[in-house]
């Protein structure tokens, strides 16, 4: 059976545990697809909005992941976003988000 070669974008490969016949690869060129993992909020500047009072993001990580996103597009690699990265893929594809976290006690 063919291995599913996955390039994990983010901090934890645990997000890929559900993929059958998984083979993690360290080079995007070898991957069947890129898996973008969870984390902080998406920086509102990426979708032309002001930063909300409860929005917490990592500009450095956003920039690195935007670079991988652009490389995936150039290579024609499929991408999957889990948790926070689904909204990131939406924004990088031209979509917008609504910041709806109203209190500092909200987790998502």
C-alpha positions as CSV (number, residue, x, y, z in Angstrom):
1,X,0.0,0.0,0.0
2,X,1.3,3.4,-0.9
3,X,2.4,5.7,1.9
4,X,0.8,9.1,2.3
5,X,3.8,11.5,2.3
6,X,2.9,14.5,4.4
7,X,4.8,17.7,5.0
8,X,3.7,19.2,8.3
9,X,3.6,23.0,8.5
10,X,3.7,24.1,12.2
11,X,5.0,22.9,15.5
12,X,3.4,19.4,16.0
13,X,3.3,16.3,13.9
14,X,0.6,15.0,16.2
15,X,-2.0,16.6,13.9
16,X,-1.1,14.0,11.3
17,X,-1.7,10.9,13.5
18,X,-5.1,10.2,11.9
19,X,-3.7,9.8,8.4
20,X,-3.5,6.2,7.3
21,X,-0.2,4.9,6.0
22,X,1.5,8.1,7.1
23,X,5.0,9.0,6.1
24,X,6.2,12.4,7.4
25,X,8.7,14.1,5.0
26,X,10.9,17.0,5.7
27,X,11.0,18.3,2.1
28,X,7.9,19.8,0.6
29,X,8.9,18.6,-2.8
30,X,8.6,14.9,-1.6
31,X,5.1,15.4,-0.1
32,X,1.8,14.4,-1.5
33,X,0.3,17.3,0.4
34,X,1.0,19.9,3.1
35,X,-0.8,19.8,6.5
36,X,-1.0,23.2,8.2
37,X,-1.4,22.7,12.0
38,X,-3.1,24.6,14.8
39,X,-1.9,27.5,16.9
40,X,-2.5,31.2,17.5
41,X,-5.1,33.4,15.8
42,X,-4.5,34.5,12.2
43,X,-3.1,38.1,12.1
44,X,-5.9,40.4,11.1
45,X,-3.6,42.4,8.9
46,X,-3.6,39.4,6.5
47,X,-7.2,40.1,5.8
48,X,-7.1,43.9,6.1
49,X,-8.8,44.2,9.5
50,X,-7.7,46.0,12.7
51,X,-6.3,43.8,15.5
52,X,-9.1,42.9,18.0
53,X,-8.4,43.3,21.7
54,X,-8.5,39.5,22.3
55,X,-6.6,38.5,19.2
56,X,-3.3,36.8,19.8
57,X,-1.1,35.9,16.8
58,X,2.5,35.2,15.7
59,X,3.6,37.3,12.8
60,X,6.7,35.3,12.3
61,X,4.8,32.0,12.0
62,X,2.2,33.6,9.7
63,X,5.0,34.8,7.4
64,X,6.7,31.4,7.4
65,X,3.4,29.6,6.7
66,X,2.5,32.1,4.0
67,X,5.8,31.2,2.3
68,X,5.0,27.5,2.4
69,X,1.5,28.3,1.1
70,X,3.0,30.2,-1.9
71,X,5.4,27.3,-2.6
72,X,2.5,24.8,-2.5
73,X,0.6,26.9,-5.0
74,X,3.6,27.0,-7.4
75,X,4.1,23.2,-7.0
76,X,0.4,22.4,-7.3
77,X,0.5,20.7,-3.9
78,X,-2.8,20.1,-2.1
79,X,-3.1,21.7,1.3
80,X,-5.1,20.9,4.4
81,X,-5.6,23.2,7.4
82,X,-6.5,21.9,10.9
83,X,-7.8,24.1,13.7
84,X,-6.4,27.7,13.2
85,X,-4.8,26.8,9.9
86,X,-8.1,26.3,8.1
87,X,-8.9,30.0,8.5
88,X,-5.3,30.8,7.5
89,X,-5.7,28.9,4.3
90,X,-9.0,30.8,3.7
91,X,-7.3,34.2,4.2
92,X,-4.3,33.3,2.1
93,X,-6.7,32.3,-0.7
94,X,-8.4,35.7,-0.6
95,X,-11.1,35.1,2.0
96,X,-11.9,37.1,5.1
97,X,-12.5,36.2,8.7
98,X,-14.8,37.7,11.4
99,X,-13.1,38.1,14.8
100,X,-15.8,36.9,17.1
101,X,-14.0,36.1,20.2
102,X,-15.6,38.4,22.7
103,X,-13.8,37.6,26.0
104,X,-10.4,36.7,27.1
105,X,-11.9,33.5,28.6
106,X,-13.0,32.1,25.2
107,X,-10.6,29.4,23.9
108,X,-11.8,29.4,20.3
